[in-house]
Amino acid sequence: MSERFVYLILGSRGGGRSSVVSDLVDFGLDSSTESQVFISEDDAVHWESPLPIRHTLCEQKRYLWKGVDEGIIAEATGETVFVVADGMSDPADFVEAFFNWLQESSYELGRIISIVDCHRVQKERKLLQWYDCCIHFSDVVLLSNRSEVSNKWIDEFQDRYLKEYFPCLFVFVKKGRLANPPLVLEPEARRISKLFDEADEYVFLDDEEEEEVEEEDEPAAGDPSKDPYLAKLGSGRRNRILPDVRNLIGPENG
């Protein structure tokens, strides 16, 4: 890879993120690629420290998450960078903060990857709304913690998105491992959100054609205010309020 890519990892605490991220680094990157993995200070307390990464050129770093207003402070220097969203954060807040960070960085977005804790979502249906937001922004959805979940439930979970023509790739995680990590990291956009797209990818009619393009018809490329999960009311609250994940899960590892 000649470009410098950054990957955003979304998912709740307890979803097996540490083993999956380690697998992506160890088997998704070339042995000569210098990489960094950024995790929040709060998550680090609950993760195995250091992460079980064996890649000799991977540096593990921490950042302090205090919400969307203060954003992400991460001094990224690696060829490939992974930013793991705080597992107790609101994904809409984190995505907006990451979007702002990315604009000021020298990195290209590789992919946004969600790690879904299938066992916990099956037990707590309110988590679906929280993961709906994650998957809205995701190019790849990794289905983790499936050992106690039926195939029928997995099929129904995927069908919710496939019926709405979500283009993201669904991949099974088995015992914290991925069958093809390089495929997961392939920098190809498959997300339904247009937030991270380049605005100039879209062609609109100009004045000379004497036709107007209504503002509401414009794609949400590069504009958080136009994304359905990031849009805010006049009061400053999000148009879509997500359940607080801290009330739905305990302080689990991973």
C-alpha positions as CSV (number, residue, x, y, z in Angstrom):
1,M,0.0,0.0,0.0
2,S,1.4,3.4,-1.0
3,E,-1.4,5.3,0.6
4,R,-1.7,5.9,4.4
5,F,-4.9,4.3,5.5
6,V,-6.9,4.7,8.8
7,Y,-9.6,2.2,9.8
8,L,-12.3,3.0,12.3
9,I,-13.6,0.1,14.4
10,L,-17.1,0.4,15.9
11,G,-18.7,-1.9,18.5
12,S,-19.7,-2.2,22.1
13,R,-17.5,-3.3,24.9
14,G,-17.7,-7.0,25.4
15,G,-18.0,-7.9,21.7
16,G,-14.5,-9.5,21.4
17,R,-12.9,-6.5,19.8
18,S,-9.4,-7.0,21.2
19,S,-9.0,-10.4,19.5
20,V,-10.6,-9.3,16.2
21,V,-8.4,-6.2,16.0
22,S,-5.3,-8.2,16.8
23,D,-6.3,-10.7,14.0
24,L,-6.7,-7.8,11.5
25,V,-3.2,-6.4,12.4
26,D,-1.4,-9.8,12.5
27,F,-2.9,-11.3,9.4
28,G,-4.3,-8.4,7.5
29,L,-1.1,-6.3,7.2
30,D,2.1,-7.1,5.4
31,S,5.0,-7.9,7.8
32,S,6.8,-4.7,6.8
33,T,3.9,-2.4,7.4
34,E,4.3,0.0,10.4
35,S,1.0,0.3,12.1
36,Q,-0.7,1.8,15.2
37,V,-3.8,0.8,17.1
38,F,-5.5,3.6,19.2
39,I,-7.8,2.6,22.0
40,S,-9.5,4.7,24.6
41,E,-8.1,5.0,28.1
42,D,-11.4,3.6,29.5
43,D,-11.4,0.6,27.2
44,A,-7.8,-0.1,27.9
45,V,-8.7,-0.8,31.6
46,H,-10.9,-3.7,30.4
47,W,-8.8,-5.0,27.6
48,E,-5.9,-7.4,28.0
49,S,-2.9,-5.1,28.2
50,P,-1.1,-5.0,25.9
51,L,-3.4,-6.4,23.1
52,P,-2.5,-9.9,21.9
53,I,-0.9,-8.4,18.8
54,R,2.2,-10.3,17.5
55,H,3.0,-8.0,14.6
56,T,6.5,-6.6,15.4
57,L,5.9,-3.2,13.8
58,C,2.6,-2.4,15.5
59,E,2.5,0.3,18.2
60,Q,-0.3,0.3,20.7
61,K,-1.5,3.8,21.7
62,R,-4.2,5.3,23.9
63,Y,-6.4,8.3,23.6
64,L,-8.8,10.1,26.0
65,W,-12.4,10.2,24.9
66,K,-14.5,13.0,26.4
67,G,-17.2,13.3,23.8
68,V,-17.8,14.8,20.4
69,D,-17.0,18.4,21.4
70,E,-13.5,17.6,22.6
71,G,-13.0,15.0,19.9
72,I,-10.2,12.5,19.4
73,I,-6.6,13.4,20.2
74,A,-4.5,10.8,18.5
75,E,-1.0,11.5,17.2
76,A,-1.0,9.1,14.2
77,T,2.3,8.4,12.4
78,G,2.0,4.8,11.2
79,E,1.5,3.7,7.6
80,T,-1.7,2.0,8.7
81,V,-3.7,3.2,11.7
82,F,-6.6,1.6,13.5
83,V,-8.9,3.8,15.7
84,V,-11.1,1.7,18.0
85,A,-14.1,3.7,19.1
86,D,-14.7,3.8,22.9
87,G,-17.0,0.8,23.6
88,M,-19.3,2.8,25.8
89,S,-19.6,5.8,23.5
90,D,-22.5,7.0,21.4
91,P,-21.5,5.8,17.9
92,A,-23.0,8.9,16.2
93,D,-20.8,11.2,18.5
94,F,-17.7,9.1,17.8
95,V,-18.2,9.0,14.1
96,E,-18.6,12.8,14.0
97,A,-15.5,13.3,16.1
98,F,-13.6,10.8,13.9
99,F,-14.8,12.6,10.7
100,N,-13.4,15.9,12.1
101,W,-10.1,14.3,13.0
102,L,-9.8,12.7,9.6
103,Q,-10.2,16.1,7.8
104,E,-7.2,17.4,9.7
105,S,-5.1,14.3,9.2
106,S,-2.9,13.1,6.3
107,Y,-4.8,9.7,6.1
108,E,-7.2,8.2,3.7
109,L,-10.1,6.3,5.1
110,G,-9.6,2.6,4.6
111,R,-12.8,1.3,5.9
112,I,-15.2,1.6,8.8
113,I,-15.7,-1.8,10.5
114,S,-18.4,-2.8,13.0
115,I,-17.9,-5.7,15.4
116,V,-21.4,-6.9,16.4
117,D,-21.8,-8.8,19.7
118,C,-24.5,-11.2,18.4
119,H,-25.1,-12.9,21.8
120,R,-25.8,-9.7,23.6
121,V,-27.9,-8.2,20.8
122,Q,-30.1,-11.3,20.9
123,K,-30.6,-10.9,24.6
124,E,-31.1,-7.1,24.6
125,R,-33.2,-6.0,21.6
126,K,-32.7,-2.3,22.3
127,L,-29.1,-2.7,21.2
128,L,-30.4,-3.1,17.7
129,Q,-30.9,0.7,17.4
130,W,-27.4,1.3,18.6
131,Y,-25.9,-1.1,16.1
132,D,-28.2,0.2,13.4
133,C,-26.2,3.4,13.7
134,C,-22.8,1.6,13.6
135,I,-23.8,-0.4,10.5
136,H,-25.2,2.7,8.7
137,F,-21.6,3.9,8.6
138,S,-19.9,0.6,8.0
139,D,-18.2,-1.0,5.0
140,V,-17.8,-4.3,6.8
141,V,-19.9,-5.9,9.6
142,L,-18.1,-8.6,11.6
143,L,-20.5,-11.0,13.4
144,S,-18.9,-12.0,16.7
145,N,-20.0,-14.0,19.8
146,R,-22.2,-16.4,17.7
147,S,-21.7,-19.6,19.7
148,E,-24.9,-19.3,21.6
149,V,-26.9,-17.8,18.8
150,S,-29.0,-19.8,16.3
151,N,-28.4,-19.6,12.6
152,K,-32.0,-18.5,12.2
153,W,-31.3,-15.4,14.3
154,I,-28.1,-14.6,12.4
155,D,-30.1,-14.9,9.1
156,E,-32.8,-12.6,10.4
157,F,-30.2,-10.1,11.7
158,Q,-28.5,-9.9,8.3
159,D,-31.9,-9.8,6.4
160,R,-32.9,-6.6,8.2
161,Y,-30.1,-4.8,6.3
162,L,-30.1,-6.8,3.1
163,K,-33.7,-6.0,2.5
164,E,-32.9,-2.3,2.8
165,Y,-30.1,-2.8,0.2
166,F,-27.2,-2.1,2.6
167,P,-24.1,-2.6,0.5
168,C,-21.8,-3.5,3.5
169,L,-20.1,-6.9,3.7
170,F,-21.1,-9.3,6.4
171,V,-18.4,-11.6,7.7
172,F,-18.4,-14.3,10.4
173,V,-16.0,-14.2,13.3
174,K,-15.1,-17.6,14.7
175,K,-13.4,-17.8,18.1
176,G,-12.0,-14.3,17.6
177,R,-10.5,-15.1,14.2
178,L,-11.3,-14.1,10.7
179,A,-11.0,-16.4,7.6
180,N,-9.7,-13.6,5.4
181,P,-8.4,-10.4,7.2
182,P,-6.9,-8.8,4.0
183,L,-10.4,-8.9,2.5
184,V,-11.8,-7.1,5.5
185,L,-9.2,-4.4,5.2
186,E,-9.5,-4.0,1.4
187,P,-10.0,-0.2,1.1
188,E,-13.2,-0.3,-0.9
189,A,-16.2,1.8,0.2
190,R,-19.3,-0.4,0.8
191,R,-21.2,1.8,3.3
192,I,-24.6,3.3,2.8
193,S,-23.7,6.6,4.4
194,K,-22.2,9.2,2.1
195,L,-20.6,11.2,4.9
196,F,-17.0,10.2,4.0
197,D,-17.5,10.4,0.2
198,E,-15.9,13.2,-1.7
199,A,-18.5,15.8,-2.6
200,D,-17.1,16.2,-6.1
201,E,-17.9,12.6,-6.8
202,Y,-21.4,13.8,-7.5
203,V,-22.3,15.9,-10.5
204,F,-25.2,18.4,-10.3
205,L,-26.7,20.5,-13.0
206,D,-25.1,23.9,-13.3
207,D,-26.6,27.4,-13.8
208,E,-26.1,27.2,-17.6
209,E,-28.5,24.3,-17.7
210,E,-31.1,26.5,-16.1
211,E,-32.3,23.7,-13.8
212,E,-32.3,23.9,-10.0
213,V,-31.2,21.1,-7.7
214,E,-33.1,21.3,-4.5
215,E,-30.9,21.3,-1.4
216,E,-32.8,18.4,0.2
217,D,-31.9,16.3,-2.9
218,E,-28.2,16.7,-2.5
219,P,-26.2,13.8,-1.1
220,A,-24.8,14.0,2.4
221,A,-21.2,13.8,1.1
222,G,-18.9,15.6,3.5
223,D,-21.6,17.2,5.5
224,P,-22.5,15.8,9.0
225,S,-25.6,17.9,9.2
226,K,-27.1,16.0,6.3
227,D,-26.5,12.5,7.6
228,P,-29.6,11.0,9.3
229,Y,-27.7,9.9,12.3
230,L,-25.7,13.1,12.8
231,A,-28.3,15.7,11.9
232,K,-29.4,17.9,14.9
233,L,-32.5,19.7,15.8
234,G,-32.5,23.5,16.6
235,S,-32.0,22.6,20.3
236,G,-28.7,20.9,19.5
237,R,-30.0,17.4,20.2
238,R,-29.6,14.7,17.6
239,N,-32.6,14.1,15.3
240,R,-32.2,10.4,16.1
241,I,-31.6,9.6,19.8
242,L,-29.8,6.3,20.4
243,P,-30.2,4.3,23.6
244,D,-27.3,4.7,26.0
245,V,-25.2,1.6,25.7
246,R,-24.0,2.0,29.2
247,N,-27.5,1.1,30.4
248,L,-27.7,-1.9,28.2
249,I,-24.4,-3.7,28.9
250,G,-22.1,-4.2,31.8
251,P,-18.4,-3.3,31.9
252,E,-17.3,-6.4,30.1
253,N,-13.9,-7.2,28.6
254,G,-13.1,-6.9,24.9
